């Protein structure tokens, strides 16, 4: 048995909702570390960055689902919705920590969004992802139709690039990690549009929208 088949057999045994449990558990664990004074001198910033980075990891994983299936024969399709919603959950936590624990005043939150370019870029990405999170359910797919739903969910690509830019722009000085994230996101988005398309793959995508 090939190693992709072995991995796929293991993945088939895992329920997709497990990802929500793991994601929420990680967020709760980080919050507990902050409350118990185990996140260093600035626990709010550490927690804020941890939630943002977790969202980026999930965003990259979501973008990698199709390349992994087609290039490595590893099938994560049944986890795709859970990956996207877990990503959005981490984004909500990231924004909540920033707005409630860091900035603390609504007027200053809006001022930061307007005046600080990296926050403007990050919020633009969040706004693009909001309708995707709200329509990540079977009822929305039925109401919008497969074609309309797929078109709406292509917003994940500009949103992902904006998320990567936000990470690069918020870093102090040149840091390799944010740049690697951005380049990886750009490569995955480019692969989506530049890869050779075949009819069998297109038919599979229609079947596997959910």
N, C-alpha and C positions, 0 to 999 in steps of 0.2 A: 504494500500500500504506500502511495506517495505521501510526502509530508503535508502537502496542501489538503489531501483527503483526510489525513489524521487530524489536522487542525479543524477542518470543517465538521468532522464527526463530533469533536469536543464542543464546538460552538453550537451545534444543533441541540445539544443537551441543556444549554443555558437559556433560561427565559429572558426575553428582551427587557422586561421591567426590572430585572436585577440591576441594570445600569442606573436606574433612578435611585435605587437603594444605596448603591455604592457612591454615587455622586452626592446625594444628600448626606450620607454618613461622613464623607470627606469634609464637606462644608461644616457640618456640626462639630467634627473633631477639631478643625482649625479654629472655629469660634471658641470652643472650650479651651484650647491652648491660649487664645488671647485673653479670655476671662481669668484664667489661672496664671497669668503673667509669664507665659513661656514663649512668647514671640519677640522677645528682645525689648529694646528701648522704645520702639514705635510700633506697637502691635497693630494699630489701625492700618498703617501703611502696608505692613506685612500681610495682613488679612486681605486688604484690598487688592494687592498685587497677586496673591495666591489665587483668588477667585477669578481675576482677569486671565491669568495664565492657564488656569484649568479650562476656562471657556475657549481659549485659543487651541489648546490640545484637542478638545472635542470638535472644534471647527475643522482643524486639519484632518482629524480622523474621519469626519463626515465627508470631506472632500476626497479622501483617499478610498472610500468604499468602492467606487467603480473601477479605479485603477488596480486596486488589489484583486478584484474579481477577474478582470480581464487579463492582467499581466501575471499575477501570482496564483490565480485560481483559488483565492481565499474569499469565501462568501460571507460578507457581513451585512447582507441586504436586510435581513430580518431585524437587525439592530439600528437601521438607518434613522427611523423616526425617533427612537429612544436617544440616539446620539445627538440629533438636532435639538430635541427638547431639553436634554441635560446640558447642552451648550448654552441654551437660552436661560436655563435656571442659574447657571454660574454667572452669566451676564447680569441677571437681575440682582444676584447677591453682590457682585462687583459694584454695580451702581448704587445699591442700597448702602453698602459700607462707605462708599465715597460721599454720598449725599447726607446720610444720617449721622455717621460717626466722624467723618473727616470734616466736611464743610459745615454741616449742622444747621445752616440757615437757607431757606428756600430762595431768598433774593440773591444770595451769594452763589447758589447752585446755578441759577440762570446766568449770572454775571460771568461765571467760569466757562459756561458753555459758549457764550458769545465771544469772550475775550481771549480764551486760550485755544489756539488752533488744534492741539492734539485732543482736547476734550470735544471740540466741535466735530472733528473727524470720527472720534469714537461714538458720539451720540448719533451721527448720521448712519453709521453701521448698525447701531442698535435699532434705529427707526426702520431700517430696511428689513431687519430680521423679525420685527414685531408681527407683521402680517403672516409671516411664514409659521411662527409659533402658534398663532391663532387658528391657522387653517391646517395644522398637522393632525387631522383626524379624518375618519372615513366619511363623516357627514359632509364635510367641506369638499372632499373629492367628488362625492356624488352630486352635490349642488353645482360645483364649478365645472365638472367634467374633467376628464383626464388631461386633455390638451390645455385648458385654461389653468388647471392646477399646476401643471409642469411649467408653464410660462411664468406664473407668479413666483414659483420657487427657484427660478434662475436668478432671483435677487440675491440668493446666497453668495453668488460669485463676487459682485461688487461689494457686498457687505463684508465678505471675508478679506478682501484687499484693504478695505477701510480699517478693519480690525488690526491687520498687520501693520498698516501705516501708523495707527494710533500707538501701537506697542513701540515702534521705532522712535516716534516723535516724543514720547513721554520719557524715554531713557535719557539720562544725563551723560552727555558725551557719547563717543562711539562705543557701542556694545555689540558684540558679535551675535549674541543670542537673539535679540529682536530682529536683526537683519536676516538671520537664518530662517526664522519664522516667516518673515515677509517673502523671502525668495521661495520658500517651500510652498506657500500659499499661491504665489504667482505661477509657479510651475504646475501645480495641480489644476488651477483654473485654465491655464494654457493647454494642458493635456486634454481637458474636457472639450475644447473647441477645435484642437488641431489633430486629434487622433483620427485614424481611418475609421469610418463608420461602415458597419455592415448591417444588412437587414435583420439577421437573427438577433443581434445585440439590440437593435431598436425595438424588436418585438418583446424581448425580455424586459426592457425598461418599462414598457407599457404595463406588463403583467406585475411588475415589482414596485409600482409607485408607492404603495403603502409602506 
